[in-house]
Amino acid sequence: MGELAVQCLRHLEACDFESMRAMCTESATVWHNDGKGNQTIDEKIAQLKPLADTVGSLRFDITRQFQGEHEVLQQQVLRLTMPDGSRSEVHAAMYFRFDGDLIDRMEEYAYEMGPA
C-alpha cells in the first residue's frame, strides 16, 4: 500500500492526472484542511490541473510512512519551484485509505512554509 501511495504522488509530480485518477475508485473522496470539506477525486483533479501551467516543478519528499492493512499515513514535504526560480515548501501529513489496490479516500493536513 505504501508504494501505491507514493506512486500516486509521483503521477501528480508529472502532472499525469489521468494515471493518478486511474489509481482511485469511482467514488473516491478527498479532504483538505482548507475548510472546504470533502471533494470528489474528479473535483480535486480539476482543481490541480491549472497547477501544471503555473509551477516549474514539484516534488514530494516522504519523510515518514506508516502502513496498516488498508491504509497509509505519511509525513511529506512538497517542494515547489516556480518558473522564475523562486521556491516554497508545503509540509503535510497525508492519509490514504484503500479499497483493494485502489485509493478510496485521501486526507491532507498541510502547512505552507513559504519561500525556501
DOTOR-475984 format. One record per atom (N, C-alpha, C, O, CB): residue in one letter; x, y, z. Coordinates in steps of 0.05 Angstrom, whole numbers, padded with zeros to 5 digits, always signed. Glycine has a CB too. Layout:
<atoms>
aXYZ;...
</atoms>
This chain:
<atoms>
m+00016-00024+00000;m+00000+00000+00000;m+00017+00025+00000;m+00011+00045-00013;m-00019+00000+00024;g+00039+00024+00014;g+00057+00048+00016;g+00068+00056-00011;g+00069+00080-00018;g+00080+00042+00035;e+00075+00036-00027;e+00086+00042-00054;e+00064+00054-00072;e+00070+00071-00089;e+00098+00017-00067;l+00040+00044-00068;l+00018+00055-00085;l+00013+00084-00077;l+00007+00101-00095;l-00008+00038-00080;a+00014+00091-00052;a+00011+00119-00044;a+00032+00137-00056;a+00027+00158-00066;a+00011+00122-00013;v+00057+00127-00055;v+00079+00142-00067;v+00075+00145-00097;v+00080+00166-00109;v+00106+00129-00060;q+00067+00123-00110;q+00063+00124-00139;q+00042+00144-00147;q+00045+00158-00167;q+00054+00096-00149;c+00021+00147-00131;c+00000+00167-00136;c+00012+00195-00136;c+00006+00211-00153;c-00022+00165-00115;l+00030+00200-00117;l+00043+00227-00115;l+00062+00231-00138;l+00065+00254-00148;l+00057+00230-00088;r+00076+00210-00147;r+00094+00212-00170;r+00079+00220-00195;r+00088+00236-00211;r+00110+00186-00174;h+00055+00209-00198;h+00038+00217-00221;h+00030+00246-00219;h+00030+00261-00239;h+00012+00200-00222;l+00025+00255-00195;l+00018+00284-00191;l+00042+00301-00198;l+00039+00322-00211;l+00010+00289-00162;e+00066+00293-00189;e+00091+00308-00196;e+00094+00312-00226;e+00102+00333-00236;e+00115+00294-00185;a+00087+00291-00241;a+00090+00291-00270;a+00066+00304-00284;a+00064+00305-00308;a+00094+00262-00280;c+00047+00314-00268;c+00021+00325-00279;c+00007+00304-00296;c-00006+00312-00316;c+00027+00350-00295;d+00010+00279-00289;d-00004+00257-00303;d-00030+00251-00288;d-00032+00231-00274;d+00015+00232-00305;f-00049+00269-00291;f-00074+00267-00276;f-00090+00242-00284;f-00105+00231-00268;f-00090+00292-00281;e-00088+00234-00309;e-00103+00210-00318;e-00093+00185-00303;e-00110+00169-00295;e-00099+00207-00348;s-00067+00182-00301;s-00056+00159-00286;s-00063+00161-00256;s-00068+00140-00243;s-00026+00157-00290;m-00062+00185-00246;m-00069+00189-00218;m-00099+00180-00213;m-00105+00166-00194;m-00065+00218-00209;r-00116+00189-00231;r-00145+00182-00229;r-00149+00152-00231;r-00167+00142-00218;r-00161+00197-00251;a-00134+00139-00248;a-00137+00110-00252;a-00130+00094-00227;a-00138+00071-00224;a-00120+00101-00275;m-00116+00107-00208;m-00108+00093-00183;m-00130+00095-00162;m-00127+00085-00140;m-00082+00105-00173;c-00153+00108-00169;c-00174+00114-00149;c-00200+00100-00157;c-00205+00094-00180;c-00178+00144-00146;t-00216+00094-00136;t-00242+00083-00141;t-00260+00104-00154;t-00253+00128-00154;t-00255+00073-00115;e-00282+00096-00166;e-00300+00115-00178;e-00311+00135-00158;e-00316+00158-00164;e-00324+00100-00191;s-00315+00126-00133;s-00327+00143-00112;s-00306+00155-00093;s-00314+00164-00071;s-00347+00127-00097;a-00281+00156-00100;a-00260+00166-00083;a-00266+00195-00074;a-00275+00211-00090;a-00233+00164-00096;t-00259+00201-00049;t-00263+00228-00039;t-00236+00239-00028;t-00218+00223-00021;t-00284+00228-00017;v-00235+00265-00027;v-00211+00279-00017;v-00220+00300+00003;v-00239+00315-00002;v-00195+00292-00041;w-00205+00302+00025;w-00209+00323+00045;w-00183+00338+00048;w-00162+00326+00048;w-00219+00311+00072;h-00185+00364+00051;h-00161+00381+00056;h-00168+00401+00077;h-00191+00408+00080;h-00152+00395+00029;n-00149+00409+00093;n-00154+00427+00115;n-00158+00456+00106;n-00151+00475+00121;n-00131+00426+00135;d-00169+00460+00083;d-00174+00487+00073;d-00202+00497+00081;d-00210+00519+00073;d-00171+00488+00043;g-00217+00481+00095;g-00244+00489+00104;g-00266+00485+00084;g-00289+00493+00089;g-00243+00517+00112;k-00260+00473+00061;k-00280+00469+00040;k-00294+00442+00042;k-00312+00437+00026;k-00267+00472+00013;g-00287+00425+00060;g-00300+00399+00063;g-00290+00379+00043;g-00268+00382+00032;g-00329+00403+00060;n-00306+00358+00038;n-00299+00337+00020;n-00302+00344-00009;n-00320+00360-00016;n-00315+00312+00026;q-00286+00333-00026;q-00288+00336-00055;q-00287+00308-00067;q-00277+00289-00055;q-00265+00353-00067;t-00299+00305-00090;t-00294+00280-00105;t-00266+00281-00116;t-00254+00302-00118;t-00316+00276-00128;i-00255+00258-00124;i-00228+00258-00136;i-00228+00274-00162;i-00208+00287-00168;i-00219+00229-00141;d-00250+00273-00177;d-00251+00288-00202;d-00251+00318-00197;d-00238+00333-00212;d-00276+00280-00218;e-00264+00327-00176;e-00264+00356-00169;e-00235+00364-00160;e-00226+00386-00167;e-00284+00362-00146;k-00222+00347-00145;k-00195+00353-00136;k-00176+00355-00160;k-00159+00373-00162;k-00185+00332-00116;i-00178+00336-00179;i-00161+00337-00202;i-00166+00362-00219;i-00147+00374-00229;i-00165+00311-00220;a-00191+00369-00222;a-00198+00394-00237;a-00185+00418-00223;a-00177+00437-00236;a-00228+00398-00239;q-00184+00418-00197;q-00171+00440-00182;q-00141+00440-00185;q-00128+00461-00185;q-00178+00437-00152;l-00129+00416-00189;l-00100+00413-00191;l-00090+00419-00219;l-00067+00428-00223;l-00091+00386-00183;k-00106+00414-00240;k-00096+00417-00267;k-00084+00444-00274;k-00063+00445-00288;k-00119+00412-00286;p-00095+00467-00265;p-00083+00492-00271;p-00055+00495-00259;p-00039+00512-00268;p-00100+00515-00260;l-00048+00479-00239;l-00022+00479-00226;l+00000+00473-00247;l+00022+00484-00245;l-00021+00459-00204;a-00006+00456-00266;a+00014+00448-00286;a+00024+00472-00302;a+00046+00472-00311;a+00001+00428-00305;d+00007+00492-00305;d+00015+00516-00321;d+00029+00537-00304;d+00042+00555-00315;d-00010+00528-00333;t+00027+00535-00278;t+00038+00557-00261;t+00063+00548-00245;t+00076+00566-00233;t+00017+00566-00242;v+00069+00523-00244;v+00092+00513-00228;v+00113+00502-00247;v+00107+00487-00265;v+00083+00491-00208;g+00138+00509-00242;g+00160+00499-00258;g+00164+00469-00252;g+00167+00453-00270;g+00186+00514-00252;s+00165+00462-00226;s+00168+00434-00218;s+00157+00430-00190;s+00157+00449-00174;s+00197+00424-00220;l+00149+00406-00184;l+00142+00399-00156;l+00152+00372-00150;l+00154+00354-00167;l+00111+00401-00153;r+00158+00368-00124;r+00170+00343-00115;r+00159+00337-00087;r+00161+00354-00069;r+00201+00343-00116;f+00149+00313-00083;f+00141+00304-00056;f+00164+00288-00044;f+00173+00268-00055;f+00115+00287-00058;d+00174+00297-00021;d+00194+00282-00006;d+00180+00270+00018;d+00170+00284+00035;d+00218+00300+00003;i+00178+00243+00019;i+00165+00229+00040;i+00185+00226+00063;i+00207+00215+00060;i+00155+00201+00031;t+00178+00237+00087;t+00196+00236+00109;t+00190+00213+00128;t+00209+00202+00140;t+00194+00262+00125;r+00165+00204+00130;r+00158+00181+00146;r+00133+00169+00135;r+00116+00183+00123;r+00154+00188+00177;q+00130+00143+00138;q+00106+00129+00128;q+00098+00107+00146;q+00115+00091+00155;q+00111+00119+00099;f+00073+00105+00152;f+00062+00084+00169;f+00040+00069+00153;f+00024+00082+00139;f+00050+00096+00196;q+00040+00043+00155;q+00021+00027+00139;q+00004+00009+00156;q+00014-00004+00175;q+00036+00010+00118;g-00021+00008+00150;g-00040-00011+00162;g-00049-00029+00140;g-00038-00029+00118;g-00064+00003+00175;e-00068-00046+00145;e-00077-00066+00126;e-00089-00053+00100;e-00083-00062+00078;e-00098-00084+00138;h-00104-00031+00104;h-00117-00018+00081;h-00113+00012+00082;h-00129+00027+00070;h-00147-00024+00081;e-00091+00021+00095;e-00087+00050+00097;e-00058+00057+00100;e-00041+00040+00109;e-00103+00060+00121;v-00052+00081+00093;v-00024+00092+00095;v-00027+00120+00106;v-00044+00136+00098;v-00010+00092+00067;l-00009+00126+00125;l-00007+00153+00136;l+00022+00161+00132;l+00040+00146+00139;l-00016+00155+00166;q+00026+00185+00120;q+00054+00193+00116;q+00057+00223+00121;q+00039+00239+00118;q+00063+00186+00088;q+00082+00230+00129;q+00090+00258+00130;q+00106+00263+00105;q+00121+00246+00096;q+00107+00264+00156;q+00103+00287+00094;q+00116+00294+00069;q+00121+00324+00067;q+00108+00340+00081;q+00099+00284+00045;v+00139+00330+00050;v+00145+00358+00044;v+00141+00361+00013;v+00155+00347-00002;v+00173+00367+00053;l+00124+00379+00005;l+00121+00385-00023;l+00139+00409-00029;l+00135+00431-00018;l+00091+00392-00031;r+00158+00405-00047;r+00177+00426-00054;r+00169+00436-00082;r+00169+00422-00102;r+00206+00415-00054;l+00162+00462-00083;l+00153+00475-00108;l+00175+00494-00118;l+00186+00509-00103;l+00127+00490-00103;t+00180+00493-00144;t+00197+00512-00157;t+00180+00526-00179;t+00168+00512-00196;t+00223+00498-00169;m+00180+00552-00178;m+00164+00567-00197;m+00181+00573-00222;m+00205+00571-00221;m+00153+00594-00184;p+00168+00581-00244;p+00183+00586-00268;p+00205+00608-00265;p+00225+00608-00279;p+00164+00595-00290;d+00200+00627-00246;d+00220+00648-00241;d+00243+00639-00223;d+00261+00655-00217;d+00207+00672-00230;g+00242+00614-00214;g+00263+00603-00197;g+00257+00604-00168;g+00272+00592-00152;g+00289+00617-00203;s+00237+00619-00160;s+00230+00620-00131;s+00220+00593-00122;s+00210+00577-00137;s+00208+00642-00126;r+00223+00588-00096;r+00216+00562-00085;r+00200+00565-00060;r+00202+00585-00046;r+00242+00545-00078;s+00183+00545-00054;s+00169+00544-00029;s+00165+00515-00021;s+00169+00497-00037;s+00141+00559-00032;e+00157+00511+00004;e+00153+00485+00015;e+00126+00483+00028;e+00117+00503+00040;e+00175+00477+00034;v+00113+00460+00026;v+00088+00455+00040;v+00093+00429+00056;v+00097+00408+00044;v+00064+00452+00020;h+00092+00432+00082;h+00094+00409+00100;h+00067+00397+00104;h+00048+00412+00109;h+00108+00416+00127;a+00064+00371+00103;a+00038+00358+00105;a+00039+00331+00117;a+00059+00317+00117;a+00025+00357+00077;a+00016+00323+00128;a+00010+00295+00135;a-00012+00287+00116;a-00032+00301+00112;a+00002+00292+00166;m-00009+00263+00105;m-00029+00254+00085;m-00037+00225+00091;m-00021+00208+00097;m-00018+00256+00056;y-00063+00221+00090;y-00075+00195+00096;y-00087+00184+00070;y-00101+00198+00056;y-00097+00197+00118;f-00082+00158+00064;f-00094+00144+00041;f-00108+00120+00052;f-00097+00104+00068;f-00072+00136+00020;r-00134+00116+00044;r-00149+00092+00050;r-00153+00077+00024;r-00160+00089+00004;r-00176+00098+00065;f-00149+00051+00024;f-00151+00035+00000;f-00175+00016+00001;f-00183+00006+00022;f-00126+00019-00004;d-00186+00012-00022;d-00206-00009-00027;d-00193-00028-00047;d-00193-00022-00071;d-00234+00003-00037;g-00183-00050-00038;g-00167-00067-00055;g-00141-00052-00061;g-00127-00043-00043;g-00182-00075-00081;d-00134-00050-00087;d-00110-00035-00095;d-00116-00007-00104;d-00098+00006-00115;d-00096-00051-00117;l-00140+00002-00100;l-00148+00029-00108;l-00152+00048-00084;l-00161+00039-00063;l-00173+00028-00125;i-00144+00073-00088;i-00148+00093-00067;i-00177+00101-00066;i-00189+00108-00086;i-00130+00118-00072;d-00189+00100-00042;d-00217+00107-00038;d-00220+00133-00023;d-00242+00145-00024;d-00231+00084-00024;r-00199+00141-00009;r-00201+00165+00008;r-00173+00177+00012;r-00154+00162+00017;r-00215+00159+00035;m-00171+00203+00009;m-00146+00217+00015;m-00153+00240+00034;m-00174+00254+00030;m-00132+00228-00011;e-00137+00245+00054;e-00140+00267+00072;e-00112+00280+00075;e-00092+00266+00078;e-00152+00258+00100;e-00112+00307+00073;e-00086+00320+00075;e-00088+00345+00094;e-00106+00362+00091;e-00076+00329+00048;y-00070+00345+00113;y-00068+00369+00130;y-00041+00381+00123;y-00020+00369+00127;y-00069+00361+00161;a-00042+00405+00111;a-00018+00418+00101;a-00013+00445+00114;a-00031+00459+00123;a-00020+00421+00071;y+00013+00453+00115;y+00021+00478+00126;y+00043+00489+00108;y+00064+00478+00106;y+00031+00475+00155;e+00037+00511+00094;e+00056+00523+00075;e+00077+00538+00091;e+00071+00555+00108;e+00042+00542+00055;m+00103+00533+00085;m+00125+00545+00098;m+00134+00571+00085;m+00149+00586+00096;m+00148+00526+00100;g+00125+00576+00060;g+00132+00600+00046;g+00158+00596+00030;g+00166+00573+00025;g+00135+00623+00065;p+00172+00618+00023;p+00196+00616+00007;p+00218+00599+00021;p+00221+00600+00045;p+00208+00644+00001;a+00231+00583+00005;a+00253+00566+00016;a+00279+00579+00011;a+00300+00568+00019;a+00252+00538+00002;
</atoms>
